[in-house]
Amino acid sequence: MKERTGQISENTKTGIWTARVCYKNTNGRRTAIQRTADNKTDAKKLLKQLLEKLENGGREAIDAEKLTFNDLADYYEKHYAKPAKFIDLIKPTDFEKLVLTTIEFIEQSQT
């Protein structure tokens, strides 16, 4: 497989440098990532960072940068959130607190 190198270029009208790397996204389509920099040195650093990110994390690392809060909330809801369980209209954690306070009250009233 051909080694990914990327490119840097300068917009002659604005003087802004751009670092660009192409990769295939999850749909199999060719996609480019671009980052802008003030000078050539910064553009080279950005290009190196982009290449390392693609090398280490793959396209998932790049796609993760584009996630919105709603995407993260949906992921959390799907993988971590569990529906609350109620026993006689009281959540078990509230029920446990109720039992403990009742026991404390009984113990205090007996002394």
C-alpha positions as CSV (number, residue, x, y, z in Angstrom):
1,M,0.0,0.0,0.0
2,K,1.2,3.5,-0.9
3,E,2.4,5.5,2.1
4,R,0.2,8.5,3.0
5,T,2.1,11.8,2.8
6,G,-0.4,14.6,2.6
7,Q,0.4,18.1,1.3
8,I,0.8,21.7,2.3
9,S,0.0,24.7,0.2
10,E,-0.2,28.4,0.4
11,N,-3.1,30.5,-0.7
12,T,-1.3,33.3,-2.6
13,K,-4.2,35.8,-2.2
14,T,-4.5,35.5,1.6
15,G,-1.1,34.1,2.6
16,I,-2.7,31.3,4.7
17,W,-1.1,27.9,4.6
18,T,-3.2,24.7,4.4
19,A,-2.2,21.2,5.5
20,R,-4.3,18.5,3.7
21,V,-4.5,14.7,4.0
22,C,-6.8,12.4,2.0
23,Y,-8.3,9.1,3.3
24,K,-11.2,6.9,2.7
25,N,-14.1,7.4,5.1
26,T,-16.4,4.7,6.5
27,N,-18.5,4.8,3.4
28,G,-15.5,4.1,1.2
29,R,-15.5,7.5,-0.3
30,R,-12.3,9.6,-0.6
31,T,-12.3,12.4,1.9
32,A,-9.8,15.1,2.7
33,I,-9.0,16.7,6.1
34,Q,-7.7,20.3,6.0
35,R,-6.3,22.5,8.7
36,T,-5.1,26.1,8.2
37,A,-2.0,27.6,9.6
38,D,-0.3,31.1,9.7
39,N,3.0,30.0,8.3
40,K,4.8,27.1,6.5
41,T,6.3,25.7,9.7
42,D,3.0,25.5,11.5
43,A,1.4,23.9,8.4
44,K,4.2,21.2,8.4
45,K,3.5,20.5,12.1
46,L,-0.2,20.3,11.5
47,L,0.4,17.9,8.6
48,K,2.6,15.7,10.8
49,Q,-0.1,15.6,13.5
50,L,-2.8,14.7,11.0
51,L,-0.7,11.9,9.6
52,E,0.1,10.5,13.1
53,K,-3.6,10.7,14.0
54,L,-4.6,8.7,10.9
55,E,-1.8,6.3,11.5
56,N,-2.5,5.6,15.2
57,G,-6.3,6.0,15.4
58,G,-7.4,5.4,11.8
59,R,-10.3,7.1,10.3
60,E,-12.3,6.6,13.5
61,A,-10.1,9.1,15.2
62,I,-10.8,11.7,12.5
63,D,-14.6,10.9,12.5
64,A,-14.6,11.3,16.3
65,E,-13.6,14.9,15.9
66,K,-16.8,15.6,14.0
67,L,-19.1,14.2,16.7
68,T,-21.7,16.6,18.1
69,F,-23.0,16.6,21.6
70,N,-26.2,14.8,20.4
71,D,-24.1,12.0,18.9
72,L,-22.2,11.6,22.2
73,A,-25.5,11.7,24.2
74,D,-27.0,9.0,21.9
75,Y,-23.9,6.8,22.4
76,Y,-24.1,7.3,26.2
77,E,-27.8,6.4,26.2
78,K,-27.3,3.3,24.1
79,H,-24.3,1.9,26.0
80,Y,-24.5,3.2,29.6
81,A,-27.9,4.6,30.6
82,K,-30.4,2.2,32.1
83,P,-34.0,2.8,32.8
84,A,-35.0,3.6,36.4
85,K,-36.6,0.7,38.3
86,F,-39.5,1.5,40.6
87,I,-41.0,-0.5,43.4
88,D,-44.4,0.8,44.5
89,L,-43.7,4.2,42.8
90,I,-40.4,4.5,44.7
91,K,-36.9,4.0,43.2
92,P,-34.8,1.4,45.0
93,T,-32.2,4.0,46.0
94,D,-34.9,6.2,47.5
95,F,-36.4,3.1,49.1
96,E,-33.1,2.2,50.7
97,K,-32.8,5.8,52.1
98,L,-36.4,5.6,53.4
99,V,-35.7,2.3,55.1
100,L,-32.5,3.6,56.7
101,T,-34.2,6.8,58.0
102,T,-37.1,4.7,59.3
103,I,-34.7,2.4,61.2
104,E,-32.8,5.4,62.6
105,F,-36.1,7.0,63.7
106,I,-37.2,3.7,65.4
107,E,-33.8,3.4,67.2
108,Q,-34.0,7.0,68.4
109,S,-37.5,6.7,69.7
110,Q,-36.7,3.5,71.7
111,T,-33.9,5.2,73.6
